[in-house]
Amino acid sequence: MAENILIVTEDEELLDDLLRLCAAAGTEPHVAHGGPTSRAGWAAWSGAASWERAPLVLVGDDCAGATGFGDTPDPGHTPDPAHALGPGAAPASGRDGTASAGGAVPRRPGVLLVGRDWDDPGVWERGVRVGAESVVLLPDAENWLTGRIADALEGVGQAALTVGVVGGRGGAGASTLACALALTAARAGERTTLIDADPLGGGLDILLGAERTQGLRWPDFVESRGRVGGAALAESLPRSHDLSLLSWDRSDCARVPADAMKSVLSAARRHGGVVVVDLPRQVDETVAEALVQLDLGLAVVPAELRAVAAAHRVAARTQLVVRDLRAVVRPPGGPQEARGHGSGLDDAEVAGLLGLPLAGELPWERGLLEDIDRGRPPGSAKGGPLARFCGGFWEHVLSGGGVAA
């Protein structure tokens, strides 16, 4: 696939705007000054090779009438500007997701028709003519289009499944579960990013034994604004146990701005795979930016009445933002003791008291603290109870059965 975006236009003003947006996205596009002049002239057209290989094609509305783009719009489809994909963008394909094939130009995904006139109803028909997936009208859609160009350059596909873990009370085991989930996903071959969003949690890098691993930490991102490249982010972070880790250093930095959290987490999601976020119990603007990007939240709650009372407040705040929040119940007792349902609440009772769906019971694991002290993070024992719990969780969620629509 070619690295360059293809622009097809003879409108100098439109070309200047598109070149500016491409520059903002970090690319220098290939420009074809005009479309194919005839159906027979496709092979000789200067944009033919890029049309087939470019990650994204921007066709100026001035060139949409070129003969080679086709002259038989789908009679069964009229693109509707009300169904916008972004500010000033609307779908332009037929009912089956393809455009008419009246011309010689091969139909392909990733074509956008770019115009300026909202009052021209013919722009939607011309979008169908060129096989565009969207009609983009400037200047309204400039920010959307810049992001779309950057996405195409990154090869962005499906966004990462993003899971946040929060403790119902202090010491519930949220960080332990977050690490184990990330480690298990990475071991299963998923592209995995673990993000430590709790500045007072002691540092997930220590829990993973990665405090000396080279890479950027949160203090390096406090000035981040706008778009951060997903691949560039992953390359800059410490790698440990086949996952990318964003944690805190040992400086006095105790928070990052909300804009930085939004930019960094958005980049991690665009990079795809799985993102696990270890969350603090207190919700501020920065944490809210993380919560809004979650696909699924897990509240870790010990099966004790006081813990349930504390978790109720945490869950109430979190549910204001997270559409799918579930309870993970830590049984009473400990790794040396039997489950002992009689000594406390069972998992269904805890979930019921919180009004949350039950994601499962988080098992105790013998020797976990000793393993951590020896540099073996939670979930590293493949056959251990914690790894089995996490493996079952991912099998369910990644199969499509675990996230609310």
C-alpha positions in Angstrom: 0.0 0.0 0.0 1.3 3.4 -0.9 2.2 5.7 1.9 0.7 8.8 0.3 -2.8 10.1 0.3 -4.2 10.8 -3.2 -5.8 14.1 -4.0 -7.8 14.5 -7.2 -8.8 18.1 -8.0 -8.2 21.0 -10.4 -9.5 23.6 -7.9 -6.5 25.4 -6.7 -8.2 26.8 -3.6 -9.5 23.4 -2.6 -6.1 21.9 -3.3 -4.5 24.4 -1.0 -6.9 23.5 1.8 -6.4 19.8 1.4 -2.6 20.1 1.3 -2.8 22.1 4.5 -4.9 19.4 6.2 -2.5 16.7 4.9 0.4 18.6 6.3 -1.4 18.8 9.7 -1.8 15.0 9.6 1.9 14.6 8.8 1.9 13.6 5.1 2.7 15.0 1.7 0.1 13.6 -0.7 0.2 12.7 -4.3 -1.9 15.1 -6.5 -3.6 14.2 -9.7 -4.7 17.4 -11.4 -8.1 16.2 -12.8 -9.8 12.9 -13.1 -9.6 10.4 -16.0 -10.9 12.2 -19.1 -12.6 9.1 -20.5 -13.4 5.6 -19.7 -10.7 4.4 -22.1 -8.2 6.8 -20.6 -7.9 5.1 -17.2 -4.5 3.5 -17.8 -3.0 6.8 -18.9 -4.4 8.8 -16.1 -1.7 10.2 -13.7 -3.6 9.1 -10.6 -4.3 5.5 -11.7 -1.5 3.8 -9.7 -2.1 5.8 -6.6 -5.9 5.2 -6.8 -5.2 1.5 -6.4 -2.7 1.8 -3.6 -3.3 4.9 -1.6 -4.7 4.4 1.9 -7.2 7.3 1.3 -8.4 9.1 -1.8 -9.8 12.7 -1.7 -11.7 13.6 -4.8 -12.6 17.2 -5.3 -16.2 17.9 -6.2 -14.9 19.7 -9.3 -13.6 16.4 -10.7 -16.5 14.2 -9.8 -18.1 14.7 -13.2 -15.0 13.2 -15.0 -16.3 10.5 -17.5 -14.1 7.8 -16.1 -15.7 8.0 -12.7 -19.0 6.7 -14.1 -22.3 8.2 -15.2 -24.9 5.9 -13.8 -25.8 6.8 -10.2 -27.6 4.1 -8.2 -31.3 4.9 -8.9 -32.3 3.3 -5.6 -30.2 5.5 -3.3 -30.1 9.2 -2.5 -27.4 10.0 0.0 -28.8 11.7 3.0 -26.8 14.6 4.6 -28.6 14.0 7.9 -26.6 10.7 8.4 -23.4 12.5 9.1 -20.2 10.6 9.9 -18.6 13.8 11.2 -19.3 17.5 11.0 -20.0 18.1 7.4 -19.6 14.4 6.3 -22.3 12.1 5.1 -22.4 8.6 3.6 -22.5 8.5 -0.2 -22.6 4.8 -1.0 -25.5 2.7 -2.2 -27.7 0.5 0.0 -25.2 -2.4 -0.1 -22.2 -0.2 0.8 -21.0 0.1 -2.8 -21.5 2.7 -5.5 -22.6 2.3 -9.1 -20.1 0.9 -11.5 -20.9 2.9 -14.6 -17.4 4.1 -15.2 -14.0 2.6 -15.8 -12.4 3.6 -12.4 -12.2 0.6 -10.1 -14.4 0.9 -7.1 -12.5 0.8 -3.8 -13.0 1.7 -0.1 -11.5 4.8 1.4 -12.7 7.4 -1.2 -14.1 10.7 0.1 -15.7 13.4 -2.1 -14.7 16.8 -0.8 -16.8 19.9 -1.6 -17.9 23.2 -0.2 -21.5 23.9 -1.1 -24.0 22.7 1.4 -26.8 24.1 -0.8 -25.9 21.9 -3.8 -28.1 18.8 -3.7 -26.2 17.3 -6.6 -23.1 16.7 -4.4 -24.6 13.6 -2.9 -25.3 12.2 -6.4 -21.7 12.9 -7.4 -20.5 11.2 -4.3 -22.3 8.0 -5.5 -20.8 8.5 -8.9 -17.2 8.4 -7.7 -17.9 5.5 -5.2 -17.3 7.7 -2.2 -17.9 6.3 1.3 -18.6 9.9 2.5 -19.2 13.4 1.3 -17.1 15.9 3.2 -18.0 19.6 3.1 -15.4 22.2 4.1 -14.7 24.2 6.1 -17.1 22.6 8.6 -15.5 19.1 8.5 -11.8 20.2 8.5 -11.1 18.6 12.0 -12.9 15.4 11.1 -11.1 15.1 7.8 -7.7 15.7 9.4 -8.4 12.9 11.8 -9.5 10.7 8.9 -6.3 11.3 7.0 -4.2 10.5 10.0 -6.2 7.3 10.6 -5.6 6.2 7.1 -1.9 6.8 7.4 -1.7 4.8 10.6 -3.7 2.0 9.0 -6.3 2.3 11.8 -8.7 -0.6 11.9 -10.9 -1.6 14.7 -10.4 0.4 17.9 -9.0 -1.5 20.9 -11.3 -3.1 23.3 -10.8 -0.9 26.3 -11.4 -2.3 29.8 -11.2 -0.2 33.0 -10.6 -1.7 36.5 -11.5 0.3 39.6 -11.5 -0.8 43.3 -14.7 -0.6 45.2 -12.5 0.3 48.2 -8.8 0.7 48.9 -6.9 -2.6 48.7 -9.6 -4.4 46.8 -7.2 -5.8 44.2 -7.9 -3.6 41.2 -4.3 -3.1 40.2 -3.7 -6.8 40.7 -6.6 -7.6 38.3 -5.6 -4.9 35.8 -2.0 -6.4 35.5 -3.3 -9.9 35.3 -5.8 -9.0 32.6 -3.1 -7.3 30.5 -0.6 -10.0 31.0 -3.1 -12.7 30.0 -4.2 -10.9 26.9 -0.6 -10.3 25.8 0.2 -14.0 26.4 -2.7 -14.9 24.2 -1.3 -12.9 21.3 -3.3 -9.7 21.7 -1.7 -6.4 21.1 -1.9 -5.1 24.6 -1.5 -1.7 26.3 -1.7 -1.3 30.1 -2.3 2.2 31.3 -1.9 3.2 35.0 -4.3 6.1 35.5 -3.9 6.1 39.3 -1.1 8.5 40.3 -1.3 7.4 43.9 -1.3 3.7 43.3 2.4 3.1 43.6 3.1 2.4 40.0 2.2 -0.6 37.8 5.7 -0.6 36.5 6.8 -1.9 40.0 4.1 -4.5 40.0 5.3 -5.7 36.6 9.0 -5.5 37.6 9.5 -2.9 34.9 10.6 0.2 36.9 14.0 0.2 35.2 12.7 -0.5 31.7 13.4 2.3 29.3 10.5 4.3 27.8 8.3 7.3 28.4 6.1 7.7 31.6 3.1 9.9 32.3 5.2 13.1 33.2 6.5 13.0 29.6 2.9 13.4 28.3 1.6 16.2 30.5 1.8 18.7 27.5 0.1 16.4 25.1 -2.8 18.0 23.2 -4.8 16.9 20.2 -3.8 13.9 18.2 -1.1 11.5 19.3 0.0 8.8 16.8 -1.0 5.3 18.0 2.0 3.5 16.6 4.4 6.3 17.9 2.9 6.0 21.4 3.4 2.2 21.5 7.0 2.5 20.3 7.7 5.1 23.0 6.4 3.2 26.0 8.3 0.6 28.1 7.8 -3.0 26.9 7.4 -5.7 29.6 6.0 -9.2 29.3 5.0 -8.5 25.6 2.8 -5.5 26.5 3.2 -1.8 26.4 3.0 0.0 29.7 2.2 3.6 30.6 2.9 4.2 34.3 4.3 6.9 36.6 7.9 7.6 37.5 9.2 8.4 40.9 8.9 12.2 40.5 6.4 14.4 42.3 4.1 14.5 39.3 0.7 13.4 40.7 -1.7 14.2 37.9 -1.9 14.8 34.2 -4.3 17.2 32.5 -7.6 15.9 31.1 -6.5 16.8 27.6 -3.4 14.7 27.9 -5.4 11.7 29.2 -7.8 12.1 26.3 -5.0 12.3 23.7 -3.0 9.4 25.0 -5.8 7.0 25.6 -7.4 7.8 22.2 -4.0 7.0 20.6 -3.8 3.7 22.5 -7.3 2.8 21.4 -6.6 3.6 17.7 -3.6 1.3 17.8 -6.0 -1.6 18.3 -5.9 -4.8 20.3 -6.7 -4.5 24.0 -6.2 -1.6 26.4 -6.5 -2.1 30.2 -6.8 0.9 32.4 -6.1 0.8 36.2 -8.4 3.6 37.6 -8.4 5.5 40.9 -11.6 5.6 42.9 -11.8 9.4 42.9 -13.3 10.8 39.7 -12.0 14.1 38.5 -11.8 15.7 35.0 -8.8 13.5 34.0 -10.4 10.3 35.2 -13.7 11.2 33.5 -11.8 11.5 30.2 -10.6 7.9 30.7 -14.0 6.6 31.7 -15.7 8.0 28.7 -13.5 5.9 26.4 -14.1 2.6 28.2 -16.0 -0.2 26.5 -16.4 -2.1 29.8 -15.7 -1.3 33.4 -14.9 -3.8 36.2 -15.5 -2.8 39.9 -13.5 -5.1 42.2 -15.4 -5.5 45.5 -14.5 -7.6 48.5 -17.5 -9.6 49.8 -17.9 -7.5 53.0 -20.7 -5.1 54.0 -18.4 -2.1 54.5 -16.7 -2.7 51.2 -20.0 -3.0 49.5 -21.1 0.3 51.0 -18.0 2.0 49.8 -18.2 0.4 46.4 -21.8 1.6 46.0 -20.6 5.2 46.0 -17.8 4.4 43.5 -20.2 2.5 41.2 -22.7 5.4 41.3 -20.1 7.9 40.1 -18.6 5.6 37.5 -21.9 4.6 36.0 -22.6 8.2 35.2 -20.1 7.8 32.4 -19.4 4.0 31.8 -22.2 2.4 29.9 -21.2 -1.2 31.0 -20.0 -1.6 34.6 -19.8 -5.0 36.2 -18.8 -6.4 39.6 -15.9 -8.6 40.2 -16.2 -10.0 43.7 -13.3 -10.8 45.9 -14.4 -13.6 48.3 -13.7 -13.4 52.1 -10.9 -15.2 53.7 -7.5 -15.4 51.9 -5.3 -17.6 49.9 -4.7 -19.9 52.9 -8.4 -20.3 53.8 -11.4 -22.0 52.3 -14.0 -19.9 50.5 -16.3 -19.9 53.5 -19.5 -18.5 52.2 -20.9 -18.5 55.7 -18.4 -15.9 56.8 -19.6 -13.2 54.4 -21.7 -12.4 51.3 -21.5 -14.5 48.2 -20.8 -13.0 44.8 -24.4 -12.8 43.6 -25.4 -11.0 46.8 -22.7 -8.4 46.4 -23.6 -7.8 42.7 -27.2 -7.6 43.6 -26.6 -5.0 46.4 -24.6 -2.9 44.0 -27.2 -3.3 41.2 -24.4 -4.4 38.8 -24.1 -7.5 36.6 -21.7 -10.0 38.0 -18.5 -10.5 35.9 -17.2 -13.3 38.2 -15.5 -14.1 41.5 -11.9 -13.1 41.6 -10.0 -16.1 43.1 -7.3 -15.9 45.7 -3.9 -17.2 44.6 -1.4 -18.8 46.9 2.0 -17.2 46.9 1.0 -14.1 44.9 2.7 -11.6 47.2 5.9 -13.6 47.3 5.8 -13.9 43.5 5.4 -10.2 43.1 8.4 -9.6 45.4 10.4 -11.9 43.2 9.5 -10.0 40.1 6.7 -12.3 38.9 3.6 -10.1 38.2 0.0 -11.1 38.8 -1.2 -13.6 36.3 2.2 -14.8 35.3 1.5 -18.3 36.6 -0.2 -19.7 33.5 -2.2 -22.4 35.3 -2.9 -20.3 38.4 -6.4 -19.3 39.5 -5.9 -15.7 38.5 -4.7 -16.5 35.0 -7.6 -18.9 34.5 -10.1 -16.2 35.6 -8.6 -13.7 33.2 -8.4 -16.2 30.4 -12.0 -17.0 30.8 -12.9 -13.3 30.9 -11.1 -12.5 27.6 -12.5 -15.6 25.9 -16.0 -14.4 26.7 -15.5 -10.7 26.0 -13.3 -11.0 22.8 -15.8 -13.5 21.3 -18.3 -10.6 21.2 -20.5 -11.7 24.1 -19.2 -9.5 26.8 -19.7 -5.8 25.9 -22.9 -3.9 25.8 -24.0 -2.5 22.5 
